[in-house]
């Protein structure tokens, strides 16, 4: 968790690093074939939010989506994300907000509102809760999960065209 936090904090690359980390961690929890990731600044072209998980029985449908932000997320943005997802029938929505400058708001109020819209909303503030969620979702044995996660993140960094310096930094983190 510390290595992930350092890596994203060292250089956001306009959110690419955070989005690649989230997608890579979800690869471990849900299988790479089910995890779709959108390109930075290309929102909602194929699905709402930044990372989507395909449904196991209906691969053309989304089971859940995740909005990834490495900048503060105001409460109003959460309402917007939920509305985008309900408009296309996605009922499980996660928001991963990893900025150290995150603004506090009434989480229960937002989750209750989402529930009334027919959405189960999970809010992850900082890396610890999201990393634990993704790794806990994995079917891999505990001792194998972290190594697989590092490699999955590496692949997503390349896919999202993170800078070569960023990729080299991530490689260095795996050796620490």
Buried (B, 14 or more C-beta within 10 A) or exposed (E): EEBBBEBBBEBBBEBBBBBBBBBBBBBBBBBEEBBBBBBBEEEEEEBBBBBBBBEEEEEEBBBBBBBBBBEEBEBEBBBEBBEBBBEEEBBBBBBBBBBEEBEEBEEEEBBEBBEEBEBEBBBBBBBEBBBEBBBEEBEBEEEEBBEBBBBBBBBBBEBBBBEEEBBEBBEEBEEE
